[in-house]
Amino acid sequence: MKATATDILHARASLTINGKPFTYFRIKALEEAGIGNVSKLPFSIKVLLEAAVREFDGVAITAEHVSKIANWATERDPNQEIPFKPARILLHDTTGLPAIVDLAAMRETMQRLDGDVSRVNPLIPVDLVVDHSVTVDYFGSADAMERNEQLNFQRNLERFRFFRWAQNSFDNLRVVPPASGIMHQINMEYLTTVVVQKDAAGAAILYPDSLVGTDSHTTMINGLGVAAWGVGGIEAEAAMLGQPLYFVIPEVLGFRLTGSLPEGTTATDLALTITHLLRKKGVVGKFVEFFGPGVETLSAADRATISNMAPEYGATMGYFPVGQETLRYLRTIGHSEEHVSLVEAYYKAQGMFMSSHSPEPAYRDLIELDLATVEPCLAGPKRPQDQIRLTAMKHNYNELMRKPIEQGGYGLSEEELKKAVVVEHANGETSVLKNGSVVLAAITSCTNTSNPSVLIAAGLLAKKAVEKGLRKPAYVKSSLTPGSRVVTDYLAESGLLPYLEALGFHIAGYGCATCIGNSGPLPDEVSAAIAQHDLTVAGVISGNRNFEGRVHPQVKANYLASPPLVIAYALAGTVDIDLAKEPIGYGDADQPVYLKEIWPSSAEIQAWLGHAVRPELFRKRYENILEANEQWNAIDIPKGLLYEWDEASTYIKKPPFLENLPETPAKIEEIRGARALAVLGDSVTTDHLSPSGAIKADSPAGIYLQKRGVKPKDFNSYPSRRGNHEVMMRGAFANIRIRNRLVPGSEGGVTNYLPTDEVMSIYDAAMRYLKEQTPLVVIAGKEYGTGSSRDWAAKGTFLLGIKAVIAESFERIHRSNLVGMGVLPLQFTEGTNASALGLTGREIFETIGLADDLKPGQTIKVKAAREDGTAFCFDVIVRLDSVADLHYYRNGGIMQTVVRQLLHQ
């Protein structure tokens, strides 16, 4: 039965909690009206249903949309499109910067077209956390954090000033200052309420907290039962301005957990195991919902560790429904009993509270894991889904070092593997650096620093190691960058922080740091030895990603591991070791020390947790978080609705996306005479596509900055300059590890300018093509655009003049971002790819059927003309997956669509 407007309006109901009356939208009312088996819906789908019922207006969200969600279990059309309006938006400073810059530019466009400037304003709450800019320049000293933060302000003052202006100029925008923590951990510990209470038309309305964020790991909050996922900054802008997010109704994979984790394993080991399993299963674009008796054995922090990794296993969400553990966590972080009882009563009234008595939802597919089978492990050295059992690390390392590069290895000869370089350090020590030496060991990332159990475990391991007389080799750069200041509070209060510091794991800052590539320079003597002897050295980090070129440009082999294992490998100084059998090092009296001797037991960890992690720490730390940074408060800021653009600025420039925007869009035209700018392989990530990491002096971006008087030492990083399109477009497709098959054997951002057969930078070639008005395409393999939700991976694509990307498959967020920038995603049909079709990239391309009456998911043809004059056609699927996608593409992108809508409202 289909829902009617009357059915939906009748869902509005009253609920009394703690003696207070509330209004809520009772989704069970639809089932009682004969519309769908709501009780058997997955919990995550119930959240979408509640939002559709609550936001129903008959226009953007219709009765048909509500029916589709309510009948999720029986309606199987893979192209069903549904809308979603989240309760709030979460940004960080590097993706948030271009989003807010775009809003500032939209205001100017509105003024130029005689529209109301004040209408360009967030209509729902937006939180921006400044957490992605701090770099680990200083480490291993008591003042490392303070010195890194001083550098952070020196480098980023211009950006910070813009954020302070935006905070005052835009309604509904709250900015959490630098040196507070990581957005996802602050989201867990401070921003979320799990249930939102909003006053509207004299009624106190309750509904589930939900959000989208401009970072893939927004999913971490799924561990508390909050529906959330990562979107591009482009989609976030639209959501800020009241536009629903449209997406194909998701499949939901039920993940049954049984048993409990064995002694010696951590939540990190479980997260890496699940990532490996789900990548093999294939869950791209799906919700994964965890249930079963094993869930009850996992703390909320453990669940969040697993949810955080959803982008790594490819899912849109990794969802743990609200239950007793959610309530326990809210108490732990200092919420009142009144609020906790409100959360419990609301979710139980909605039938959205999971317990051991809850009926199993009607999942369409299931997977199961016995937690007792989980083993200690790492992942790497190039991808987070490549799990390696701890006992197999030494064998895996040696195998990969010898395996050819084209097979995913490093291609080292036996002679090269024997290299040993004596390094003299600044403190007078000497050490021996080899292939496989761990030069970077970082306890970093919200993935693990949000979890007290693994940090207490790291502290206990450090304590035992110090007591045994162990110390790390001098070539290991070590750092601890917690996700919130509460971590420092409980580590200090527990007495474990001094032991971490004794091994060089001093607090280096509060931000993403090494996890996103802000690892800072290696010591000069170590860097020089690696470069001069071409060593393949390693990094071990407690982060979530280890794609090539991400962590550090000189560190080719990067492994993800739990915080205690990070310390273990720092002490060992190498990944060429079997920690189950070989000594981790030699302590007092030169006695061998084994990992099992210093690994803390579960009972020890729990005992220390109970002593150290208390609600008062959270309450005290967060009571004034928005005003705590005096340096931030002292920034002098401009005023007014329109931003005062500085033409001399190298950080913030007015973006060109809306220049000369006409009030009405032109018709869709065929792409003709297109050339390939790049031919790429499988698993090309947004790290490959988007400018990231350090800016080289001889790169197009480095040359641009130097021409404007910026010295190389002041370049800062690409992420810090995301508000300047001139810098960013010069760094697009320029990752040091990207391999363009138009230039065989090359590595880095180069291409073949085909008209003259010249090899040059991607940027220089693109500008030549742009001058000649030659449209461009990119040809790629599977999983194009996997990785972080970097909007500049799409914006850079657009500014280089790329009109279409033809790939075997797309990562969800990047496909959406391409559409949001007016770039056409085209997918090879099943069983075909560039190789099978004989495409070299030297052809001239033309679409056939694009200008017709286009439908979502339609198949069209691409004509490829070879250099010898012959031509052939092949089919591609137009990956405009919804009516909304078509609408955005016709308008030239989301920003253009929203401006036109605001003008005509």
Long-range contacts (C-beta under 8 A, 24 or more apart in sequence): 1-33, 1-34, 1-35, 2-35, 2-63, 2-64, 2-67, 3-30, 3-33, 3-35, 3-63, 3-64, 3-66, 3-67, 3-70, 4-63, 5-56, 5-58, 5-63, 7-33, 7-35, 7-63, 8-53, 8-56, 8-63, 8-66, 9-56, 11-53, 15-206, 15-345, 15-346, 15-349, 17-341, 17-342, 17-345, 17-346, 18-338, 18-341, 18-342, 20-204, 21-204, 22-197, 22-203, 22-204, 22-205, 22-206, 22-346, 23-203, 23-204, 23-205, 23-206, 24-205, 24-206, 24-207, 24-346, 24-349, 24-350, 25-50, 25-53, 25-54, 25-207, 26-349, 26-350, 27-53, 27-70, 27-350, 27-351, 28-350, 28-351, 30-66, 30-70, 31-70, 35-66, 35-67, 35-70, 35-71, 36-67, 36-69, 36-70, 36-71, 36-72, 36-73, 36-74, 37-73, 37-74, 37-362, 38-70, 38-351, 39-351, 39-359, 40-73, 40-359, 40-361, 40-362, 41-70, 41-72, 41-73, 41-361, 41-362, 42-72, 42-252, 42-254, 42-287, 42-289, 42-361, 42-362, 42-363, 43-225, 43-289, 43-319, 43-321, 43-322, 43-352, 43-354, 43-361, 44-227, 44-252, 44-287, 44-289, 44-317, 44-319, 44-321, 45-69, 45-72, 45-250, 45-252, 45-287, 46-350, 46-351, 46-352, 47-208, 47-210, 47-227, 47-352, 48-82, 48-84, 48-227, 50-207, 50-208, 50-350, 50-352, 51-84, 51-85, 51-86, 51-207, 51-208, 51-210, 52-82, 52-83, 52-84, 54-205, 54-207, 55-83, 55-85, 55-244, 60-243, 60-244, 61-85, 61-244, 68-249, 69-249, 72-249, 73-362, 75-249, 78-248, 79-248, 79-856, 79-857, 79-881, 79-882, 80-248, 80-249, 81-246, 81-247, 81-248, 81-249, 81-856, 81-881, 81-882, 81-883, 81-884, 82-246, 82-247, 82-248, 82-249, 83-244, 83-245, 83-246, 84-210, 84-244, 84-245, 84-246, 84-247, 85-124, 85-239, 85-242, 85-244, 85-245, 86-124, 86-210, 86-211, 86-212, 86-228, 86-239, 86-245, 87-124, 87-125, 87-196, 87-207, 87-208, 87-209, 87-210, 87-211, 88-124, 88-125, 88-126, 88-127, 88-191, 88-209, 88-210, 88-211, 89-122, 89-124, 89-125, 89-126, 89-127, 89-211, 89-212, 89-213, 89-214, 89-236, 89-239, 89-240, 90-126, 90-127, 90-128, 90-129, 90-183, 90-187, 90-191, 90-211, 90-212, 90-213, 90-214, 90-215, 90-218, 90-228, 91-126, 91-127, 91-128, 91-129, 91-183, 91-213, 91-214, 91-233, 91-236, 92-128, 92-129, 92-130, 92-131, 92-132, 92-183, 92-213, 92-214, 92-215, 92-512, 93-128, 93-129, 93-130, 93-131, 93-132, 93-133, 93-159, 93-163, 93-178, 94-132, 94-133, 94-719, 94-720, 94-722, 95-132, 95-214, 95-215, 95-232, 95-233, 95-236, 95-722, 95-789, 95-790, 95-791, 96-128, 96-163, 96-214, 96-233, 97-159, 97-162, 97-163, 97-652, 97-722, 97-723, 98-233, 98-655, 98-722, 98-723, 98-791, 98-792, 98-795, 99-214, 99-233, 99-234, 99-236, 99-237, 99-240, 99-791, 100-128, 100-162, 100-163, 100-166, 100-170, 100-173, 101-162, 101-652, 101-654, 101-655, 101-723, 102-233, 102-234, 102-237, 102-655, 102-657, 102-895, 103-166, 103-170, 103-237, 103-240, 104-166, 104-642, 104-643, 104-654, 105-654, 105-655, 105-657, 105-658, 106-658, 106-895, 106-898, 106-899, 107-641, 107-642, 107-643, 108-642, 108-654, 109-658, 109-661, 109-899, 110-899, 110-902, 110-903, 111-642, 113-661, 113-663, 113-899, 113-903, 115-899, 115-902, 115-903, 116-902, 117-641, 117-642, 118-641, 119-902, 119-905, 120-241, 120-902, 121-170, 121-171, 121-172, 121-241, 122-170, 122-171, 122-172, 122-173, 122-240, 122-241, 123-172, 123-240, 123-241, 123-242, 124-172, 124-239, 124-240, 124-242, 125-172, 125-174, 126-170, 126-172, 126-173, 126-174, 126-240, 127-174, 127-175, 127-176, 127-183, 127-187, 127-191, 128-163, 128-173, 128-174, 128-175, 128-176, 129-175, 129-176, 129-180, 129-181, 129-182, 129-183, 129-186, 129-187, 130-160, 130-163, 130-175, 130-176, 130-177, 130-178, 130-180, 131-176, 131-178, 131-180, 131-181, 131-182, 131-183, 131-186, 131-510, 131-511, 131-512, 132-511, 132-512, 132-516, 132-518, 132-719, 133-159, 133-178, 133-511, 133-518, 133-717, 133-719, 133-720, 134-178, 134-179, 134-481, 134-509, 134-510, 134-511, 134-512, 134-513, 134-518, 135-509, 135-513, 135-518, 135-519, 135-520, 135-717, 136-442, 136-477, 136-479, 136-481, 136-508, 136-509, 136-513, 136-514, 136-518, 136-519, 136-520, 137-520, 137-521, 138-508, 138-520, 139-477, 139-478, 139-479, 139-504, 139-506, 139-508, 139-520, 140-477, 140-478, 140-479, 140-504, 140-506, 141-506, 142-501, 142-506, 144-479, 144-506, 144-507, 144-508, 144-509, 145-179, 145-506, 145-507, 145-508, 145-509, 145-510, 148-508, 148-509, 149-178, 149-179, 149-509, 149-631, 152-178, 152-179, 152-509, 153-178, 153-631, 155-714, 155-716, 155-720, 156-651, 156-716, 156-720, 157-635, 158-649, 158-651, 158-652, 159-651, 159-652, 159-720, 159-723, 160-632, 160-635, 161-635, 161-636, 161-637, 161-638, 162-643, 162-651, 162-652, 162-723, 164-632, 164-635, 164-637, 165-637, 165-638, 165-639, 165-643, 168-637, 168-639, 169-639, 169-640, 169-641, 169-643, 174-626, 175-626, 176-625, 176-626, 177-625, 177-626, 177-628, 177-629, 177-632, 177-633, 178-510, 178-511, 178-629, 178-632, 179-509, 179-510, 179-511, 179-629, 180-484, 180-485, 180-510, 180-625, 180-628, 180-629, 181-482, 181-483, 181-484, 181-485, 181-486, 181-510, 181-511, 182-445, 182-446, 182-449, 182-450, 182-483, 182-484, 182-510, 182-511, 182-512, 183-213, 183-215, 183-446, 184-213, 184-215, 184-217, 184-218, 184-220, 184-221, 184-308, 184-446, 184-450, 184-483, 185-220, 185-446, 185-449, 185-450, 185-483, 185-484, 186-483, 186-484, 186-625, 187-211, 187-213, 187-218, 187-220, 187-221, 188-220, 188-221, 188-223, 188-224, 188-304, 188-333, 188-450, 189-333, 189-450, 189-484, 189-486, 189-618, 189-622, 190-333, 190-618, 190-622, 190-625, 192-221, 192-224, 192-226, 193-339, 193-343, 194-224, 194-225, 194-226, 194-322, 194-326, 194-330, 194-343, 195-342, 195-343, 195-346, 195-347, 197-342, 206-342, 206-346, 208-347, 208-350, 208-352, 212-236, 212-239, 212-245, 214-789, 214-791, 215-788, 215-789, 216-310, 216-311, 216-787, 216-788, 216-789, 216-813, 217-308, 217-310, 217-311, 217-446, 217-447, 217-544, 219-307, 219-308, 219-310, 219-311, 219-315, 219-316, 219-317, 219-318, 220-304, 220-307, 220-308, 220-446, 220-447, 220-450, 221-304, 221-307, 222-303, 222-304, 222-307, 222-310, 222-317, 222-318, 222-319, 222-320, 223-300, 223-301, 223-302, 223-303, 223-304, 223-305, 223-306, 223-307, 223-308, 223-320, 224-300, 224-303, 224-304, 224-320, 224-322, 224-326, 224-329, 225-319, 225-320, 225-321, 225-322, 225-323, 225-326, 225-347, 225-354, 227-317, 227-319, 228-317, 229-310, 229-316, 229-317, 230-311, 230-788, 230-789, 230-813, 231-789, 231-813, 231-816, 232-789, 232-790, 232-791, 232-794, 232-813, 232-814, 232-816, 232-817, 232-820, 233-789, 233-791, 234-791, 234-794, 234-795, 234-817, 234-820, 234-821, 234-893, 234-894, 234-895, 235-816, 235-817, 235-820, 235-894, 237-894, 237-895, 237-898, 238-820, 238-894, 238-897, 238-898, 241-898, 241-902, 243-894, 243-898, 243-901, 246-882, 246-883, 246-884, 246-885, 247-816, 247-881, 247-882, 248-285, 248-881, 248-882, 250-285, 250-286, 250-287, 250-316, 251-285, 251-286, 251-287, 251-364, 251-365, 252-286, 252-287, 252-288, 252-289, 252-361, 252-363, 252-364, 253-278, 253-281, 253-283, 253-286, 253-287, 253-288, 253-289, 253-315, 253-363, 253-364, 253-365, 253-366, 253-367, 254-289, 254-291, 254-360, 254-361, 254-363, 254-365, 254-366, 254-367, 255-288, 255-289, 255-290, 255-291, 255-292, 255-366, 255-367, 255-368, 255-369, 256-291, 256-292, 256-294, 256-366, 256-367, 256-368, 256-369, 257-290, 257-291, 257-292, 257-293, 257-294, 257-295, 257-298, 257-368, 257-369, 257-371, 258-292, 258-293, 258-294, 258-368, 258-369, 258-370, 258-371, 259-293, 259-294, 259-297, 259-370, 259-371, 259-372, 259-373, 260-294, 260-297, 260-371, 260-372, 261-297, 261-371, 261-372, 261-374, 262-371, 262-372, 262-374, 263-601, 263-602, 264-376, 264-599, 265-374, 265-375, 265-376, 266-376, 266-453, 266-454, 266-457, 266-562, 266-564, 267-298, 267-299, 267-301, 267-302, 267-305, 267-306, 267-448, 267-451, 267-453, 267-454, 267-562, 268-305, 268-447, 268-448, 268-451, 268-454, 268-542, 268-560, 268-561, 268-562, 268-563, 268-565, 269-374, 269-375, 269-376, 269-377, 269-562, 270-298, 270-302, 270-305, 270-306, 270-371, 270-374, 271-305, 271-306, 271-308, 271-309, 271-447, 272-309, 272-377, 272-378, 272-379, 272-384, 272-387, 272-560, 273-369, 273-374, 273-375, 273-377, 273-387, 274-306, 274-309, 274-313, 274-318, 274-369, 275-309, 275-312, 275-313, 275-379, 275-384, 275-385, 275-387, 276-379, 276-385, 276-386, 276-387, 277-313, 277-367, 277-369, 278-313, 278-314, 278-315, 278-367, 279-312, 279-313, 279-314, 279-385, 281-367, 282-314, 283-313, 283-314, 283-315, 284-314, 284-315, 284-783, 284-809, 284-811, 284-812, 285-314, 285-315, 285-316, 285-812, 286-314, 286-315, 286-316, 287-315, 287-316, 287-317, 287-319, 288-313, 288-315, 288-317, 288-318, 288-319, 289-317, 289-319, 289-320, 289-321, 289-361, 289-363, 290-318, 290-319, 290-320, 291-321, 291-354, 291-358, 291-360, 291-361, 292-368, 293-356, 294-369, 294-370, 294-371, 295-320, 295-323, 295-354, 296-325, 296-356, 297-371, 298-325, 299-325, 299-329, 299-451, 299-453, 300-325, 300-326, 300-328, 300-329, 301-329, 301-450, 301-451, 301-452, 301-453, 302-451, 302-453, 304-450, 304-451, 305-447, 305-448, 305-450, 305-451, 305-454, 308-446, 308-447, 308-450, 308-544, 309-384, 309-447, 309-544, 311-544, 311-787, 311-788, 311-789, 312-384, 312-385, 312-544, 312-545, 313-385, 314-786, 314-811, 316-812, 321-352, 321-353, 321-354, 321-358, 322-347, 322-352, 322-353, 322-354, 323-353, 323-354, 323-355, 324-355, 331-615, 332-613, 332-615, 332-618, 333-615, 333-618, 334-615, 334-616, 334-618, 334-619, 334-622, 376-562, 376-565, 378-540, 378-559, 378-560, 378-561, 378-565, 379-546, 379-559, 379-560, 379-561, 380-546, 380-557, 380-558, 380-559, 380-560, 381-538, 381-546, 381-556, 381-557, 381-558, 381-559, 382-408, 382-546, 382-547, 382-548, 382-557, 382-558, 383-546, 383-547, 383-683, 384-544, 384-545, 384-546, 384-560, 388-559, 390-565, 390-579, 390-580, 391-578, 391-580, 393-575, 393-577, 393-578, 393-579, 394-575, 394-576, 394-577, 394-578, 397-436, 397-557, 397-575, 397-576, 398-576, 400-557, 401-435, 401-436, 401-536, 410-536, 410-556, 410-557, 412-536, 416-534, 419-533, 419-535, 421-529, 421-532, 421-533, 421-535, 423-474, 423-475, 423-525, 423-526, 423-529, 424-525, 425-474, 425-475, 425-523, 425-525, 426-523, 426-524, 426-525, 427-474, 429-474, 430-474, 431-473, 431-474, 431-475, 431-573, 433-475, 433-526, 433-529, 433-530, 433-533, 433-535, 433-537, 434-535, 434-574, 434-576, 435-535, 435-536, 435-537, 435-576, 436-536, 436-537, 436-538, 436-557, 436-574, 436-575, 436-576, 437-473, 437-475, 437-535, 437-537, 437-538, 437-573, 437-574, 438-476, 438-537, 438-538, 438-539, 438-540, 438-569, 438-570, 438-572, 438-573, 438-574, 438-575, 439-475, 439-476, 439-477, 439-522, 439-526, 439-530, 439-537, 439-538, 439-539, 439-554, 439-555, 440-476, 440-477, 440-514, 440-519, 440-522, 440-538, 440-539, 440-540, 440-541, 440-551, 440-552, 440-555, 440-558, 441-472, 441-476, 441-477, 441-478, 441-479, 441-539, 441-540, 441-541, 441-566, 441-567, 441-569, 441-570, 442-478, 442-479, 442-480, 442-481, 442-513, 442-514, 442-515, 442-519, 442-539, 442-540, 442-541, 442-542, 442-543, 442-566, 443-479, 443-480, 443-481, 443-505, 443-541, 443-542, 443-563, 443-566, 443-567, 444-479, 444-480, 444-481, 444-512, 444-513, 444-514, 444-515, 444-541, 444-542, 444-543, 445-483, 445-512, 445-514, 445-515, 445-541, 445-542, 445-543, 445-544, 446-483, 446-512, 446-515, 447-515, 447-542, 447-543, 447-544, 448-542, 448-543, 448-562, 448-563, 449-481, 449-482, 449-483, 449-484, 449-487, 449-542, 449-563, 450-483, 450-484, 452-487, 452-490, 452-609, 452-612, 452-613, 453-605, 453-606, 453-609, 454-542, 454-562, 454-563, 454-564, 455-482, 455-487, 455-491, 455-563, 456-491, 456-494, 456-496, 456-600, 456-605, 456-608, 456-609, 456-612, 457-562, 457-563, 457-564, 457-600, 457-605, 458-500, 458-505, 458-562, 458-563, 458-564, 458-566, 458-567, 459-491, 459-494, 459-496, 459-497, 459-499, 459-500, 459-608, 460-496, 460-564, 460-600, 460-604, 460-605, 460-608, 461-564, 461-567, 461-568, 461-598, 461-599, 461-600, 462-496, 462-499, 462-500, 462-502, 462-503, 462-505, 462-567, 463-496, 463-499, 464-597, 464-598, 464-600, 465-499, 465-503, 465-567, 465-571, 465-584, 465-593, 465-598, 466-499, 466-502, 466-503, 468-587, 468-588, 468-591, 468-593, 468-597, 468-598, 469-587, 469-588, 469-591, 469-593, 470-503, 470-571, 470-584, 470-585, 470-586, 470-587, 470-593, 470-598, 471-503, 471-571, 471-585, 472-503, 472-504, 472-570, 472-571, 472-573, 473-573, 475-523, 475-526, 475-573, 476-504, 476-570, 476-573, 477-519, 477-520, 477-522, 477-523, 477-526, 478-503, 478-504, 478-505, 478-570, 479-505, 479-506, 479-508, 479-513, 479-514, 480-505, 480-506, 480-507, 480-508, 481-507, 481-508, 481-509, 481-510, 481-511, 481-512, 481-513, 481-514, 482-507, 482-510, 483-510, 484-510, 484-621, 485-510, 485-621, 486-617, 486-618, 486-621, 489-617, 489-620, 489-621, 490-612, 490-613, 490-614, 490-617, 491-612, 493-612, 493-617, 494-608, 494-611, 494-612, 496-608, 496-612, 500-567, 503-567, 503-570, 503-571, 504-570, 505-567, 505-570, 514-539, 514-541, 514-543, 514-551, 514-552, 515-541, 515-543, 515-544, 515-545, 516-550, 516-692, 516-719, 516-788, 517-550, 517-551, 517-552, 517-692, 517-693, 517-717, 518-717, 518-719, 519-551, 519-552, 519-555, 522-552, 522-554, 527-554, 530-554, 538-569, 538-574, 538-575, 540-565, 540-566, 540-569, 540-570, 540-575, 541-566, 542-566, 545-687, 545-787, 545-788, 547-685, 547-687, 547-688, 547-787, 548-687, 548-688, 548-735, 548-737, 549-687, 549-688, 549-692, 549-693, 549-735, 549-736, 549-737, 550-687, 550-692, 550-693, 553-693, 553-694, 553-736, 564-599, 564-600, 568-595, 648-708, 649-724, 650-705, 650-708, 650-710, 650-721, 650-724, 650-727, 651-720, 651-721, 651-723, 651-724, 652-723, 652-724, 653-723, 653-724, 653-725, 653-726, 655-725, 656-725, 656-799, 657-795, 657-798, 657-821, 657-893, 657-895, 657-896, 658-895, 658-896, 658-899, 661-892, 661-896, 661-899, 663-900, 663-903, 664-900, 665-890, 665-891, 665-892, 665-896, 665-900, 667-851, 668-850, 668-851, 668-854, 668-889, 668-890, 669-850, 669-851, 670-846, 670-847, 670-848, 670-850, 670-851, 671-775, 671-777, 671-803, 671-804, 671-824, 671-845, 671-846, 671-847, 671-850, 672-775, 672-846, 672-847, 673-774, 673-775, 673-844, 673-846, 674-774, 674-775, 674-776, 674-777, 674-803, 674-804, 674-844, 674-845, 674-846, 675-754, 675-769, 675-774, 675-775, 675-776, 675-777, 675-844, 675-845, 676-742, 676-754, 676-776, 676-777, 676-778, 676-779, 676-841, 676-842, 676-843, 676-845, 677-733, 677-751, 677-762, 677-765, 677-766, 677-769, 677-776, 677-777, 677-778, 677-800, 677-801, 677-802, 678-733, 678-738, 678-740, 678-742, 678-751, 678-762, 678-778, 678-779, 678-780, 678-841, 679-740, 679-741, 679-742, 679-778, 679-779, 679-780, 679-834, 679-839, 679-840, 679-841, 680-738, 680-739, 680-740, 680-741, 680-778, 680-779, 680-780, 680-781, 680-784, 681-739, 681-741, 681-780, 681-781, 682-780, 682-781, 682-782, 682-783, 682-808, 683-781, 683-782, 683-783, 683-786, 684-738, 684-780, 684-781, 684-783, 684-784, 684-785, 684-786, 685-785, 685-786, 685-787, 686-785, 686-786, 686-787, 686-788, 686-789, 686-790, 686-793, 686-811, 686-814, 687-735, 687-787, 687-788, 687-790, 688-733, 688-735, 688-737, 688-738, 689-732, 689-733, 689-735, 689-738, 689-785, 689-790, 689-793, 689-796, 689-797, 689-814, 690-718, 690-731, 690-732, 690-788, 690-790, 690-792, 690-793, 690-796, 691-718, 691-719, 691-721, 691-722, 691-727, 691-728, 691-730, 691-731, 691-732, 691-734, 691-792, 691-796, 692-717, 692-718, 692-719, 692-731, 692-735, 692-790, 693-717, 693-718, 694-718, 695-721, 695-727, 695-731, 699-730, 699-731, 699-734, 699-749, 699-761, 700-730, 700-731, 700-734, 700-761, 700-763, 700-764, 701-727, 701-728, 701-730, 701-731, 701-734, 704-730, 722-792, 725-795, 725-799, 728-792, 728-795, 728-796, 728-799, 729-763, 729-795, 729-796, 729-799, 729-800, 730-763, 731-763, 731-796, 732-762, 732-763, 732-792, 732-793, 732-796, 732-797, 732-799, 732-800, 733-762, 733-796, 733-800, 734-761, 734-762, 734-763, 741-841, 742-841, 742-842, 754-842, 762-800, 763-800, 766-800, 766-801, 766-802, 769-801, 770-800, 770-801, 774-801, 775-801, 775-803, 776-800, 776-801, 776-802, 776-803, 777-802, 777-803, 777-804, 777-805, 777-806, 777-845, 778-802, 778-804, 778-805, 778-806, 778-807, 779-805, 779-806, 779-807, 779-834, 779-839, 779-841, 780-805, 780-806, 780-807, 780-808, 781-807, 781-808, 781-833, 781-834, 782-807, 782-808, 782-809, 783-809, 783-810, 783-811, 784-808, 784-809, 784-810, 784-811, 784-814, 785-810, 785-811, 785-813, 785-814, 785-815, 785-817, 785-818, 786-811, 786-814, 787-811, 787-814, 789-813, 789-814, 789-817, 791-817, 791-820, 793-817, 794-818, 794-820, 794-821, 794-823, 795-821, 797-821, 797-823, 798-822, 798-823, 798-893, 804-847, 806-834, 806-862, 806-876, 808-833, 810-879, 815-879, 815-881, 816-885, 819-879, 819-880, 819-885, 819-888, 819-889, 819-893, 820-888, 820-893, 820-894, 820-895, 821-893, 821-894, 822-888, 822-889, 822-891, 822-892, 822-893, 822-896, 824-850, 824-878, 824-880, 824-889, 825-878, 825-879, 825-880, 826-860, 826-862, 826-876, 826-877, 826-878, 826-879, 827-876, 827-877, 827-879, 828-874, 828-876, 828-877, 829-859, 829-874, 829-875, 829-876, 829-877, 832-874, 832-875, 837-864, 837-872, 837-874, 839-864, 842-866, 842-867, 843-867, 848-873, 850-878, 854-878, 854-880, 854-886, 855-886, 856-880, 856-881, 856-882, 856-883, 856-885, 856-886, 857-881
